[in-house]
Amino acid sequence: MLFKVRKSCTHGTVSIPGSKSHTIRALFIASLAEGRSVIHHPLFSKDAFSAVEVCEAFGAHFENTGEGFVINGFGGNPSVPENIINVGNSGTSLRFALMTAGLVDGYTVFTGDYQIRHRPLGPLIKAMNAFGGSVFSTRGNGSAPVIVKGRMKGGCSELDAFTSQYLSSILINAPLLEQDTEVIVTRLNERPYVDMTMWWLDNQGIEYINDDYRVIRIKGGQKYKAFDMAISGDFSSATFFMVLAAVSRGEFVLKNLDMSDPQGDKKVLDYLSEMGASVRHSSEGIIIKGNELKGIEIDLNSTPDALPAMAVAGCFAEGETRLVNVPQARMKETDRIRVMVSELSKMGADIEELPEGLIIRSSRLKGCRVNGHDDHRIVMALAVAGLNSEGETCIETAEAVNVTMPSFTNMIRECGGDIKLLRDGHKSTGLAQGK
């Protein structure tokens, strides 16, 4: 499918959908718990439904009420799956589920789409083997397909948390192991996502000791309890509307965002404020208005998902914007550093690739045909660029937005954006018309 985007005057009020990161953590913890949990206002997206299918394969029972999920958990004793588990495109679901499979007294086999089959799992596999599991990549390359045999006992392992998802997976599942678990963290990227996981553990009363993120000890033999909780809005998804406001100079009111939430991508508000955008907090929501932007240097290690959108922001800022210290951006659904250079360059951006980031200089973008590379965040970032570029921008693989924000097209249209979703010889679909 294809997005066709034209320069538009955008502004308005946007209600941000539920957090993907919170939703998936909630789904796993509810499944691991005993009893009936209720999750209100989760994110309904392809990644969320992948997590549901994974947890169902281990024996959890789900009811989709249309407003949320009701989950009957398996109480820390997952069943042997009846078939191979296909996680689709959800890297979070795969990494969290590997450790859950370590709780199973038997074998679990995981695979996913072509992107998942190239995303790294090696450090987590190594740790799980140290905890008493038997885990291996079928191709010997540290990626899916992966076979896991449990049951793990616990123990001690070093962990290179190149992605925070490795550590979050251990933190979520290790409390249910028979013995205590100790993790010696040799590197930690994306720390706010670990903080989010610990927030969930704290709400559940799980006992663990965090020695400055260098050594983490988790007590074994614990249990999760059923809960009833609402999911707050997703700052990662909101990033695209924050940047759209900043570069378009329109005023946006973003609702359903909680500044007390541990999500790391709320830092994007600080980035844009430092660049010159107006950011205010009110009873209505977070109000962002564009202004003349200036380039700055931003350490994106804790907010790697912001890289595609912030690369677009850099194009509309005077001077030079440097996005640095974010090597893990190369190992997401795509190599987002390389891909943003490739696609924004087609639009006329003055952009340079660094080993661990980007340099972007003030640019006059022009619409053209670009490729989203089946990566939801690349597609949405290019759409923001197209809404502020001369001419028409056509973005391939537009359907990738369904991974995290199926409502993206209609949300942009409601803010005045000229965006159409096309297929089959550029014939408009019902969704393109907002139906």
N, C-alpha and C positions, 0 to 999 in steps of 0.2 A: 504494500500500500504506500501511498505517497501523500505528503503534506504539500499543498500549494499555498504559499504565504506571500502577502504583499504588505508594503509599508503601511502602518496604521497609527492612528491616534488612540492610544490605549489608556484607560483609567477605570476605576471602579472598586467595588467591594468583592472580595474573594473569600469564600469559606474553604479553608485548607483541609483536605481529607486526612484521615487518621494516619499516624506514624507507622510506616512499614516495620521499622526496627522494634518498636514497642509491640506491634501486633504479633510478630513472629515469636518474640519472647513470651508473650502472653499465651499463645497457642501451645508452645512446648511446655511451659510450666503448668498450665491447666491439664495437659495430657499426662504429665508426670505425677500430678496430684491425685489424692484420693477424693472421690465425691464429685459434685456437680458445680462447675464454674460457669460464670456468665461474663462475657466480654461485650461491652457496649461500644458502638461506633468504631469498630476496627476498620482497617483499610481492606476493602474488597478489591483485590487485584490478582494478577496471575501468580505473583510471588506468594501472596497470602494463601491462595488456594493450593499452591504446591506444598506449603507447610501443613495445611489441613490434611492433604492426601498422605503425606509422610506420617503424621501422627496417627491417622486412621489405620495405616498399615501396621503399626505397632499395637493396635487394640483400643485406641481412644474412640469415643463415639461423639459425633458432632451433629448439631442441629443449627442450620442457618435460618434465623428468624427474619431476615431482611434488614434488621437493624443491628444485628450482632450475631454472636455464636453462643450456644449453650453446649458445654463440653462435659462429658463424663469420662474422667481420667482413668488410667490403668494402675494408679497407685504405686509407681516406681517399679512395676514388673511388666515391662513390654513383652508382647508375644513375638514369636518368630514370624516374620512376614510371610504371607502365602506366595508372594511373587517378588521379582526384582522391583526395587523402588526407583522410579524415575522422577527426579526432582525438577525436571524442566530446566528453567533458566535460573533457579533460585540458589545462589551460592550460600546464602545464610542458612537456608533449610538443610542443604547438604552438610555443611560443617557442623551445625548443631546436632543433626541426626546421626552423624558418625559416632559421637559419644553416647547417644541414646542407644544405638545398636550395641555398644559395649556392655549395656545392661542386660542384653538378651542372652539367654542360655541357648545359643545356637548361632546360625549363620544369617547374615543380612548382606544383600548385594545391592549396590547403588550405581546408578548411571544418571545421565542428564543430556541436555542438548549439546551441540558442538562446542559452544562456549564453555559450558560446565566441564566438558571432557578435556579442557586445556587449562583450567584454573588449578592452582597449586594446593596440595593437601599435605605435603611431605612432613612438615614439623608436627602437625597434629597426629598423623599416623605414627610417627616415632614416639610421641608421648603416650599414645594409647597402648602401644606395644610394651612400653615401660610399666604401664599400669596393670599389665597382665592379660591384655587382649592379644588377638592374633589378627593383624590388619595388614592388607597389602593391596597395592595397585596392580590390576591385572596386566597392565602394559609396562610395569616397572618404572613408570615416569613420575610417580607421586601425584597422579591425577586420576579422576574417575575414568572407567569403572573401578570400584573399590569393593573388596570383600572384607567383612568384619565378622570375627567370631568372638563371642563373649563366653563366660561373663568375666569382666574385668574385676579386680579386687581393690585397686588403689595403689599408692606408692609415691615415688618421687621421680620427677623428670625435668630436664631443662626444656624450655620452649622458646623458639624464635617466633614471636608473634608479629611477623611481617604484616599480617592482617589481624586485627583484634578479634575476628571471629573464632580463631583457634582458641584463644583464652576464654572467650565467652562460652564456647561449647563446653570446655572443661568445668567452668564455674557453674553452669546450669546443671550438669549431670553428675559431677563428682560427689555432691552431698548424698547421693543415693548409693554410692559404692559401699562395700562392706568395711573397708579400712579408710583411714585418713589419706588425703592426697596433698602432696606438696609440689608446687610448680615454681621452678627457678627461671625467671623471665630474663632472657638474654637480650631481647629487643622488644619494644612495644610501640607499634604505630596505632593511631586512632584511639587514643586513651579514652575520650568521652564515651565511646561505645562500650568499653569495659565498665565505666562508671554507671552507665545505664543498666547493664546486667547486674551490677552490685546493688543498684537501687531496687531491682526486683527481688534479689536475695534478702535485702534488708526488710522489705515489706513482708516477706515470708518468714522472717525470724531465723534464717539460715545462719549457722555459725561458721565463720571463717576469719582468718587473720591476714590482713594486707600490709606487708612490710614495704611501703613506698613503691608498690608495683614491681619490686625486684624479686621478692619471694612471697608467694601466696599459699596459705595452708587452709585446706577445707576439711572440716570434720566429716567423717563417714557416718553411715547409719542414720541419716536424717530423712525427713519426709516433707513433702510439699502439702499444703492444705488448699482446699477449694477456695475460690475468691469470686468477688463480684466487682468489676472495675470497668471504667470508661477509658478509651484510648484518646489521648490528646492529638492535636494536629501535627503534621509532619514538617519539621523545619527543612529537611532535605528537599522535599517537593516545593515548599514555599520559596526556596532559593530562586527558582526560575521567575517567580512573580516579583520577588525583591529586585532582581537584576533588571527585569522588564521595566519596573517603575523607575529605577535609577537611570537607565539609558534612554528611556522615552520621554523623561521629564513629566510624565503623568503622575497623578496621585492615586495610590492604591491603599485600601484598607484591608489588611489581612486578619481574618477572624479565625478563631479556634486554635490559637497558638498560646502556649503557657510558658512564660519566661522562666518560671521556676523548674521547668522540666529539665532533666539532665541531658537532653539532646545536644550534641556538640555543634550542629550546624546553625544554631542560633547566633554563633559568632559571625555569620555572614552579615548580620545587621551592623556589627562593629566595622567590618571590612568596608562596607558601602558608605557608612557614616564617615569613616576616615578619608574615603575617596571624595567626599563632598555631598553625598545625598542627604536629604533631611529625613531623620527617623524619629518618630514620636510614639509614645505609648499612651493610650487613652482607654476609656471604658468601651469604646467601639471596637478596638483592636489595635494592631500595630499599623501606624500610618507612615507610608514611605512616599516621598516625592523626589523626583529627579532634579538634578541641578548640574552645573558644570562640574564634571568629574576630573580628578587628577590621578595619575598613576602612582602606585605605591608598591612596596614589597610586602608580600603576605606569605607567612609560613602556614602551609595547608596540611601539615602532617596530621593534625587532629580532625580535619574536615576535608578529606580527599574527595568526597562526592561533590563538593562545590567547585572542583576544578573546571569542568566544562562551562558552567554558567559564568564563573569569574573570568575565564578566558574571553568570553564575549564582552563582559564589562570592560576589560582592558582595552578592547578595540575602540571604545567610545570615550576613553579617558585621555586627557592631554598628557603627553610625555610617555614614560615607560612604566609598565606594570610587570612585576616579577612575581611569579607563583613558584615557591621553592619548597624543598624538603618534603616532597610527596612522591617517593619512588613507588609506593603501592598503587598509585593511579595507573601504572602500566599493567597491573595484574587484575583489573576489574573485568567487566564483560568484554571490554576491549583494552588495548593499550591507549588509554584516553589522552595521554600526552601526545603520542604520535598522531592519533586520529584527529585531534583538534587542530594540530598544525596543518594536516592534510586538507581538512574541509574548510577551515577559515581562510586558508591561503587561496582557495578557489574563489572566495568571495572578495579577495583583495586585501586581506589582513596582512599587516607587517608583524609576523609572529615567528618566533625562533624556539627550537626545541633544546632543552637542557637535559642532562642525564636524569635529573630528579625534579623537573618542572618546566616552566615556560617563561619566555619573555615576550610581552605583547606591547606594541607601540601604537600610538594613535593612528587610526586607519579609517578610510572611507569605504565602507562595504557596499558591494553591489550584488544583487540577487543573481543566482545561477542554480544549476543542478548540483546538489551535494548528496552525500551518502551518510545515513545515520548508523550504518554498520550494526544494525540489530541491537543497538545499545540505547535504552530508554533515556538516559541522561544526555547522551550526545544528540539524540533527536530533539529533545526539548530545548537544549541550548541553541541548536541551529535554528529552531523556530523563533526563539527570542531575537536572534541575530537578524533573521529574515523580516521580522516585523518592524525592524528599524533600518533596513537597507533599501537602496533605490532598486526599483524593478521588482521582479518576481523571483522567489526562491522556491525550488522544488526539492523536497527532502525525502529520500528513499528510506524504506523500512520504517515508516511512520507507526506501524502497528506495535512497535516495541514499547510505546508509552503505556501499553496495557500492563506491563510488568509492575509499575508503581502508581500510575495515575491515569486510569481509563477515561476519566472525565476531562482530561487536559484540553481536548479540542473545544468542547463546549465552554469550559472555563475561560479560555482565551477569547472566544467569540462574544461571551457575555461582557467582556471588558473592551469590546470594540475592535478586536483583532480580526483582520481579514485572513482567515485560515480555513482551508477546505481539505477534507480527507477524501482521496480519490483512489479508484482502482479500475482495472479492466478498461484500458484505453481512455483513462482520465474521466470516467463516468462518476459523477458524485454519488456517494452513498447516503443513506438516511442520516447517519451520524454527522456527515459533513453539513447537513442542513439543520442540525441541532434537534432532530426528532427523537 
